[in-house]
Amino acid sequence: MDKRQEKISRMILDYLSKNPNAEDALDGITKWWLELEGIEVSRNEVAEVLESLIQKGLIKMCKNKGGATFYRIDNKI
């Protein structure tokens, strides 16, 4: 993970630590969690960081009844 990805990762984890019940789709995380905090990111950058956080067991990917994918903190940590 490069420095930019590390910054994005920290911002996502900080958001989740302040909002432990938060969950959102890729577009929501990109727009509302990151861009509103002043960092311009692409969907691809955020997707790569989310995948890394999933692999580390820090967040999890879920699907709702309609099949939409969203991400949230892994409550096991």
Biopython code that builds the backbone (N, CA, C, O; Angstrom):
import numpy as np
from Bio.PDB.StructureBuilder import StructureBuilder

atoms = [
    (1, "MET", "N", (0.849, -1.171, 0.000)),
    (1, "MET", "CA", (0.000, 0.000, 0.000)),
    (1, "MET", "C", (0.899, 1.240, 0.000)),
    (1, "MET", "O", (1.803, 1.360, 0.827)),
    (2, "ASP", "N", (0.641, 2.156, -0.933)),
    (2, "ASP", "CA", (1.456, 3.364, -0.987)),
    (2, "ASP", "C", (0.918, 4.397, 0.009)),
    (2, "ASP", "O", (-0.095, 4.166, 0.669)),
    (3, "LYS", "N", (1.609, 5.536, 0.107)),
    (3, "LYS", "CA", (1.247, 6.547, 1.103)),
    (3, "LYS", "C", (-0.157, 7.094, 0.898)),
    (3, "LYS", "O", (-0.878, 7.336, 1.866)),
    (4, "ARG", "N", (-0.545, 7.289, -0.348)),
    (4, "ARG", "CA", (-1.897, 7.798, -0.621)),
    (4, "ARG", "C", (-2.945, 6.783, -0.167)),
    (4, "ARG", "O", (-3.940, 7.150, 0.459)),
    (5, "GLN", "N", (-2.721, 5.517, -0.480)),
    (5, "GLN", "CA", (-3.664, 4.485, -0.054)),
    (5, "GLN", "C", (-3.706, 4.384, 1.469)),
    (5, "GLN", "O", (-4.767, 4.160, 2.050)),
    (6, "GLU", "N", (-2.557, 4.547, 2.109)),
    (6, "GLU", "CA", (-2.524, 4.522, 3.570)),
    (6, "GLU", "C", (-3.353, 5.662, 4.149)),
    (6, "GLU", "O", (-4.056, 5.479, 5.143)),
    (7, "LYS", "N", (-3.272, 6.847, 3.525)),
    (7, "LYS", "CA", (-4.067, 7.994, 3.984)),
    (7, "LYS", "C", (-5.557, 7.706, 3.826)),
    (7, "LYS", "O", (-6.345, 7.983, 4.730)),
    (8, "ILE", "N", (-5.936, 7.157, 2.692)),
    (8, "ILE", "CA", (-7.343, 6.814, 2.452)),
    (8, "ILE", "C", (-7.800, 5.773, 3.473)),
    (8, "ILE", "O", (-8.889, 5.880, 4.035)),
    (9, "SER", "N", (-6.969, 4.783, 3.704)),
    (9, "SER", "CA", (-7.283, 3.734, 4.668)),
    (9, "SER", "C", (-7.500, 4.328, 6.065)),
    (9, "SER", "O", (-8.467, 3.985, 6.745)),
    (10, "ARG", "N", (-6.602, 5.214, 6.486)),
    (10, "ARG", "CA", (-6.735, 5.850, 7.800)),
    (10, "ARG", "C", (-8.026, 6.654, 7.889)),
    (10, "ARG", "O", (-8.710, 6.630, 8.911)),
    (11, "MET", "N", (-8.355, 7.367, 6.813)),
    (11, "MET", "CA", (-9.575, 8.177, 6.822)),
    (11, "MET", "C", (-10.820, 7.303, 6.950)),
    (11, "MET", "O", (-11.749, 7.651, 7.679)),
    (12, "ILE", "N", (-10.842, 6.185, 6.255)),
    (12, "ILE", "CA", (-11.982, 5.265, 6.347)),
    (12, "ILE", "C", (-12.085, 4.699, 7.757)),
    (12, "ILE", "O", (-13.168, 4.675, 8.343)),
    (13, "LEU", "N", (-10.965, 4.245, 8.298)),
    (13, "LEU", "CA", (-10.979, 3.667, 9.647)),
    (13, "LEU", "C", (-11.304, 4.722, 10.700)),
    (13, "LEU", "O", (-11.990, 4.421, 11.677)),
    (14, "ASP", "N", (-10.824, 5.952, 10.520)),
    (14, "ASP", "CA", (-11.173, 7.035, 11.446)),
    (14, "ASP", "C", (-12.676, 7.301, 11.410)),
    (14, "ASP", "O", (-13.316, 7.465, 12.448)),
    (15, "TYR", "N", (-13.226, 7.341, 10.201)),
    (15, "TYR", "CA", (-14.665, 7.567, 10.058)),
    (15, "TYR", "C", (-15.439, 6.478, 10.797)),
    (15, "TYR", "O", (-16.392, 6.766, 11.521)),
    (16, "LEU", "N", (-15.027, 5.242, 10.612)),
    (16, "LEU", "CA", (-15.724, 4.131, 11.248)),
    (16, "LEU", "C", (-15.531, 4.120, 12.763)),
    (16, "LEU", "O", (-16.424, 3.688, 13.491)),
    (17, "SER", "N", (-14.390, 4.585, 13.245)),
    (17, "SER", "CA", (-14.200, 4.640, 14.695)),
    (17, "SER", "C", (-15.107, 5.702, 15.315)),
    (17, "SER", "O", (-15.562, 5.544, 16.447)),
    (18, "LYS", "N", (-15.370, 6.776, 14.582)),
    (18, "LYS", "CA", (-16.261, 7.833, 15.069)),
    (18, "LYS", "C", (-17.731, 7.481, 14.843)),
    (18, "LYS", "O", (-18.612, 7.996, 15.531)),
    (19, "ASN", "N", (-17.984, 6.612, 13.889)),
    (19, "ASN", "CA", (-19.353, 6.225, 13.504)),
    (19, "ASN", "C", (-19.423, 4.705, 13.385)),
    (19, "ASN", "O", (-19.545, 4.182, 12.277)),
    (20, "PRO", "N", (-19.349, 3.987, 14.506)),
    (20, "PRO", "CA", (-19.233, 2.523, 14.446)),
    (20, "PRO", "C", (-20.413, 1.801, 13.809)),
    (20, "PRO", "O", (-20.282, 0.638, 13.427)),
    (21, "ASN", "N", (-21.535, 2.446, 13.689)),
    (21, "ASN", "CA", (-22.690, 1.807, 13.054)),
    (21, "ASN", "C", (-22.821, 2.175, 11.588)),
    (21, "ASN", "O", (-23.779, 1.775, 10.927)),
    (22, "ALA", "N", (-21.861, 2.936, 11.076)),
    (22, "ALA", "CA", (-21.917, 3.378, 9.682)),
    (22, "ALA", "C", (-21.690, 2.213, 8.733)),
    (22, "ALA", "O", (-20.936, 1.282, 9.017)),
    (23, "GLU", "N", (-22.365, 2.300, 7.601)),
    (23, "GLU", "CA", (-22.163, 1.361, 6.503)),
    (23, "GLU", "C", (-22.582, 2.077, 5.234)),
    (23, "GLU", "O", (-23.539, 2.852, 5.231)),
    (24, "ASP", "N", (-21.860, 1.813, 4.160)),
    (24, "ASP", "CA", (-22.167, 2.503, 2.917)),
    (24, "ASP", "C", (-21.605, 1.723, 1.750)),
    (24, "ASP", "O", (-20.761, 0.840, 1.904)),
    (25, "ALA", "N", (-22.100, 2.080, 0.575)),
    (25, "ALA", "CA", (-21.611, 1.503, -0.671)),
    (25, "ALA", "C", (-20.339, 2.239, -1.094)),
    (25, "ALA", "O", (-19.986, 3.267, -0.517)),
    (26, "LEU", "N", (-19.670, 1.714, -2.084)),
    (26, "LEU", "CA", (-18.438, 2.303, -2.590)),
    (26, "LEU", "C", (-18.624, 3.778, -2.946)),
    (26, "LEU", "O", (-17.807, 4.614, -2.560)),
    (27, "ASP", "N", (-19.687, 4.102, -3.676)),
    (27, "ASP", "CA", (-19.911, 5.491, -4.063)),
    (27, "ASP", "C", (-20.148, 6.390, -2.858)),
    (27, "ASP", "O", (-19.665, 7.522, -2.831)),
    (28, "GLY", "N", (-20.867, 5.915, -1.884)),
    (28, "GLY", "CA", (-21.120, 6.700, -0.676)),
    (28, "GLY", "C", (-19.856, 6.955, 0.114)),
    (28, "GLY", "O", (-19.639, 8.063, 0.604)),
    (29, "ILE", "N", (-19.023, 5.942, 0.240)),
    (29, "ILE", "CA", (-17.754, 6.103, 0.953)),
    (29, "ILE", "C", (-16.886, 7.118, 0.222)),
    (29, "ILE", "O", (-16.280, 7.995, 0.838)),
    (30, "THR", "N", (-16.835, 6.986, -1.088)),
    (30, "THR", "CA", (-16.020, 7.906, -1.888)),
    (30, "THR", "C", (-16.507, 9.341, -1.732)),
    (30, "THR", "O", (-15.715, 10.249, -1.477)),
    (31, "LYS", "N", (-17.805, 9.540, -1.884)),
    (31, "LYS", "CA", (-18.345, 10.899, -1.867)),
    (31, "LYS", "C", (-18.501, 11.464, -0.459)),
    (31, "LYS", "O", (-18.022, 12.562, -0.175)),
    (32, "TRP", "N", (-19.158, 10.735, 0.408)),
    (32, "TRP", "CA", (-19.535, 11.280, 1.711)),
    (32, "TRP", "C", (-18.478, 11.112, 2.778)),
    (32, "TRP", "O", (-18.320, 11.995, 3.622)),
    (33, "TRP", "N", (-17.756, 10.023, 2.771)),
    (33, "TRP", "CA", (-16.771, 9.807, 3.820)),
    (33, "TRP", "C", (-15.445, 10.483, 3.497)),
    (33, "TRP", "O", (-14.753, 10.947, 4.403)),
    (34, "LEU", "N", (-15.082, 10.545, 2.214)),
    (34, "LEU", "CA", (-13.755, 11.031, 1.839)),
    (34, "LEU", "C", (-13.782, 12.407, 1.165)),
    (34, "LEU", "O", (-13.109, 13.332, 1.621)),
    (35, "GLU", "N", (-14.542, 12.545, 0.103)),
    (35, "GLU", "CA", (-14.521, 13.813, -0.626)),
    (35, "GLU", "C", (-15.018, 14.973, 0.219)),
    (35, "GLU", "O", (-14.511, 16.086, 0.083)),
    (36, "LEU", "N", (-15.994, 14.746, 1.088)),
    (36, "LEU", "CA", (-16.461, 15.821, 1.960)),
    (36, "LEU", "C", (-15.422, 16.192, 3.008)),
    (36, "LEU", "O", (-15.497, 17.261, 3.614)),
    (37, "GLU", "N", (-14.460, 15.315, 3.219)),
    (37, "GLU", "CA", (-13.355, 15.609, 4.140)),
    (37, "GLU", "C", (-12.192, 16.281, 3.420)),
    (37, "GLU", "O", (-11.154, 16.550, 4.024)),
    (38, "GLY", "N", (-12.368, 16.551, 2.129)),
    (38, "GLY", "CA", (-11.368, 17.317, 1.398)),
    (38, "GLY", "C", (-10.363, 16.517, 0.604)),
    (38, "GLY", "O", (-9.377, 17.081, 0.130)),
    (39, "ILE", "N", (-10.574, 15.225, 0.440)),
    (39, "ILE", "CA", (-9.649, 14.428, -0.361)),
    (39, "ILE", "C", (-10.384, 13.949, -1.618)),
    (39, "ILE", "O", (-11.439, 13.320, -1.539)),
    (40, "GLU", "N", (-9.810, 14.257, -2.755)),
    (40, "GLU", "CA", (-10.377, 13.786, -4.018)),
    (40, "GLU", "C", (-9.810, 12.402, -4.310)),
    (40, "GLU", "O", (-8.597, 12.197, -4.341)),
    (41, "VAL", "N", (-10.709, 11.478, -4.520)),
    (41, "VAL", "CA", (-10.312, 10.089, -4.760)),
    (41, "VAL", "C", (-11.148, 9.509, -5.888)),
    (41, "VAL", "O", (-12.252, 9.976, -6.170)),
    (42, "SER", "N", (-10.607, 8.493, -6.520)),
    (42, "SER", "CA", (-11.368, 7.785, -7.548)),
    (42, "SER", "C", (-12.031, 6.563, -6.916)),
    (42, "SER", "O", (-11.612, 6.078, -5.866)),
    (43, "ARG", "N", (-13.061, 6.089, -7.578)),
    (43, "ARG", "CA", (-13.726, 4.863, -7.117)),
    (43, "ARG", "C", (-12.731, 3.708, -7.059)),
    (43, "ARG", "O", (-12.769, 2.898, -6.134)),
    (44, "ASN", "N", (-11.835, 3.634, -8.056)),
    (44, "ASN", "CA", (-10.865, 2.546, -8.101)),
    (44, "ASN", "C", (-9.919, 2.589, -6.906)),
    (44, "ASN", "O", (-9.607, 1.552, -6.321)),
    (45, "GLU", "N", (-9.461, 3.792, -6.540)),
    (45, "GLU", "CA", (-8.584, 3.919, -5.372)),
    (45, "GLU", "C", (-9.288, 3.422, -4.121)),
    (45, "GLU", "O", (-8.724, 2.658, -3.337)),
    (46, "VAL", "N", (-10.517, 3.861, -3.944)),
    (46, "VAL", "CA", (-11.267, 3.472, -2.753)),
    (46, "VAL", "C", (-11.542, 1.966, -2.760)),
    (46, "VAL", "O", (-11.443, 1.313, -1.721)),
    (47, "ALA", "N", (-11.880, 1.421, -3.910)),
    (47, "ALA", "CA", (-12.133, -0.024, -4.015)),
    (47, "ALA", "C", (-10.895, -0.828, -3.630)),
    (47, "ALA", "O", (-11.005, -1.838, -2.935)),
    (48, "GLU", "N", (-9.720, -0.390, -4.075)),
    (48, "GLU", "CA", (-8.475, -1.087, -3.727)),
    (48, "GLU", "C", (-8.215, -1.031, -2.226)),
    (48, "GLU", "O", (-7.823, -2.028, -1.621)),
    (49, "VAL", "N", (-8.432, 0.135, -1.632)),
    (49, "VAL", "CA", (-8.223, 0.280, -0.193)),
    (49, "VAL", "C", (-9.223, -0.568, 0.581)),
    (49, "VAL", "O", (-8.850, -1.232, 1.548)),
    (50, "LEU", "N", (-10.474, -0.555, 0.174)),
    (50, "LEU", "CA", (-11.480, -1.376, 0.850)),
    (50, "LEU", "C", (-11.117, -2.851, 0.781)),
    (50, "LEU", "O", (-11.261, -3.571, 1.769)),
    (51, "GLU", "N", (-10.651, -3.306, -0.371)),
    (51, "GLU", "CA", (-10.241, -4.714, -0.507)),
    (51, "GLU", "C", (-9.096, -5.038, 0.452)),
    (51, "GLU", "O", (-9.079, -6.104, 1.066)),
    (52, "SER", "N", (-8.155, -4.127, 0.575)),
    (52, "SER", "CA", (-7.039, -4.327, 1.499)),
    (52, "SER", "C", (-7.529, -4.400, 2.945)),
    (52, "SER", "O", (-7.074, -5.246, 3.715)),
    (53, "LEU", "N", (-8.447, -3.521, 3.310)),
    (53, "LEU", "CA", (-8.992, -3.532, 4.670)),
    (53, "LEU", "C", (-9.791, -4.801, 4.945)),
    (53, "LEU", "O", (-9.787, -5.309, 6.067)),
    (54, "ILE", "N", (-10.472, -5.310, 3.932)),
    (54, "ILE", "CA", (-11.197, -6.583, 4.073)),
    (54, "ILE", "C", (-10.201, -7.707, 4.317)),
    (54, "ILE", "O", (-10.390, -8.524, 5.218)),
    (55, "GLN", "N", (-9.148, -7.748, 3.520)),
    (55, "GLN", "CA", (-8.139, -8.805, 3.658)),
    (55, "GLN", "C", (-7.470, -8.778, 5.031)),
    (55, "GLN", "O", (-7.074, -9.821, 5.551)),
    (56, "LYS", "N", (-7.344, -7.592, 5.613)),
    (56, "LYS", "CA", (-6.749, -7.456, 6.942)),
    (56, "LYS", "C", (-7.755, -7.748, 8.052)),
    (56, "LYS", "O", (-7.391, -7.793, 9.227)),
    (57, "GLY", "N", (-9.019, -7.947, 7.682)),
    (57, "GLY", "CA", (-10.045, -8.244, 8.665)),
    (57, "GLY", "C", (-10.543, -7.034, 9.430)),
    (57, "GLY", "O", (-11.124, -7.184, 10.505)),
    (58, "LEU", "N", (-10.329, -5.837, 8.901)),
    (58, "LEU", "CA", (-10.728, -4.625, 9.599)),
    (58, "LEU", "C", (-12.132, -4.154, 9.245)),
    (58, "LEU", "O", (-12.810, -3.531, 10.062)),
    (59, "ILE", "N", (-12.562, -4.452, 8.030)),
    (59, "ILE", "CA", (-13.931, -4.156, 7.615)),
    (59, "ILE", "C", (-14.480, -5.384, 6.910)),
    (59, "ILE", "O", (-13.745, -6.318, 6.592)),
    (60, "LYS", "N", (-15.774, -5.365, 6.676)),
    (60, "LYS", "CA", (-16.337, -6.468, 5.910)),
    (60, "LYS", "C", (-17.289, -5.946, 4.853)),
    (60, "LYS", "O", (-17.893, -4.883, 4.991)),
    (61, "MET", "N", (-17.401, -6.721, 3.808)),
    (61, "MET", "CA", (-18.298, -6.422, 2.708)),
    (61, "MET", "C", (-19.559, -7.243, 2.919)),
    (61, "MET", "O", (-19.489, -8.443, 3.186)),
    (62, "CYS", "N", (-20.715, -6.594, 2.800)),
    (62, "CYS", "CA", (-21.995, -7.267, 2.985)),
    (62, "CYS", "C", (-22.891, -6.954, 1.803)),
    (62, "CYS", "O", (-22.628, -6.028, 1.037)),
    (63, "LYS", "N", (-23.931, -7.719, 1.666)),
    (63, "LYS", "CA", (-24.943, -7.463, 0.641)),
    (63, "LYS", "C", (-26.291, -7.359, 1.337)),
    (63, "LYS", "O", (-26.606, -8.130, 2.244)),
    (64, "ASN", "N", (-27.080, -6.382, 0.887)),
    (64, "ASN", "CA", (-28.419, -6.270, 1.453)),
    (64, "ASN", "C", (-29.371, -7.193, 0.691)),
    (64, "ASN", "O", (-28.953, -7.889, -0.233)),
    (65, "LYS", "N", (-30.623, -7.200, 1.068)),
    (65, "LYS", "CA", (-31.601, -8.104, 0.443)),
    (65, "LYS", "C", (-31.760, -7.854, -1.045)),
    (65, "LYS", "O", (-32.093, -8.768, -1.799)),
    (66, "GLY", "N", (-31.523, -6.614, -1.474)),
    (66, "GLY", "CA", (-31.624, -6.278, -2.895)),
    (66, "GLY", "C", (-30.365, -6.618, -3.678)),
    (66, "GLY", "O", (-30.329, -6.457, -4.898)),
    (67, "GLY", "N", (-29.325, -7.092, -2.980)),
    (67, "GLY", "CA", (-28.086, -7.480, -3.639)),
    (67, "GLY", "C", (-27.043, -6.385, -3.727)),
    (67, "GLY", "O", (-25.965, -6.603, -4.279)),
    (68, "ALA", "N", (-27.349, -5.197, -3.186)),
    (68, "ALA", "CA", (-26.370, -4.103, -3.213)),
    (68, "ALA", "C", (-25.251, -4.376, -2.214)),
    (68, "ALA", "O", (-25.493, -4.891, -1.123)),
    (69, "THR", "N", (-24.049, -4.033, -2.591)),
    (69, "THR", "CA", (-22.880, -4.245, -1.751)),
    (69, "THR", "C", (-22.617, -3.007, -0.905)),
    (69, "THR", "O", (-22.687, -1.878, -1.390)),
    (70, "PHE", "N", (-22.315, -3.239, 0.366)),
    (70, "PHE", "CA", (-21.936, -2.136, 1.257)),
    (70, "PHE", "C", (-20.840, -2.625, 2.189)),
    (70, "PHE", "O", (-20.592, -3.824, 2.316)),
    (71, "TYR", "N", (-20.199, -1.674, 2.831)),
    (71, "TYR", "CA", (-19.039, -1.954, 3.681)),
    (71, "TYR", "C", (-19.287, -1.388, 5.068)),
    (71, "TYR", "O", (-19.917, -0.341, 5.223)),
    (72, "ARG", "N", (-18.785, -2.091, 6.072)),
    (72, "ARG", "CA", (-18.907, -1.641, 7.455)),
    (72, "ARG", "C", (-17.766, -2.223, 8.277)),
    (72, "ARG", "O", (-17.022, -3.091, 7.820)),
    (73, "ILE", "N", (-17.651, -1.728, 9.487)),
    (73, "ILE", "CA", (-16.602, -2.231, 10.351)),
    (73, "ILE", "C", (-16.888, -3.683, 10.676)),
    (73, "ILE", "O", (-18.044, -4.093, 10.776)),
    (74, "ASP", "N", (-15.827, -4.455, 10.839)),
    (74, "ASP", "CA", (-16.004, -5.845, 11.243)),
    (74, "ASP", "C", (-16.122, -5.842, 12.755)),
    (74, "ASP", "O", (-15.142, -5.591, 13.457)),
    (75, "ASN", "N", (-17.291, -6.115, 13.252)),
    (75, "ASN", "CA", (-17.565, -6.019, 14.690)),
    (75, "ASN", "C", (-16.768, -6.996, 15.538)),
    (75, "ASN", "O", (-16.822, -6.935, 16.766)),
    (76, "LYS", "N", (-16.036, -7.888, 14.906)),
    (76, "LYS", "CA", (-15.225, -8.859, 15.648)),
    (76, "LYS", "C", (-13.938, -8.233, 16.161)),
    (76, "LYS", "O", (-13.255, -8.826, 16.995)),
    (77, "ILE", "N", (-13.593, -7.030, 15.671)),
    (77, "ILE", "CA", (-12.329, -6.428, 16.110)),
    (77, "ILE", "C", (-12.540, -5.561, 17.333)),
    (77, "ILE", "O", (-11.588, -4.972, 17.844)),
]
sb = StructureBuilder()
sb.init_structure("model")
sb.init_model(0)
sb.init_chain("A")
sb.init_seg("    ")
for serial, (resi, resn, name, xyz) in enumerate(atoms, 1):
    if name == "N":
        sb.init_residue(resn, " ", resi, " ")
    sb.init_atom(name, np.array(xyz, "f"), 0.0, 1.0, " ", f" {name:<3s}", serial, name[0])
structure = sb.get_structure()
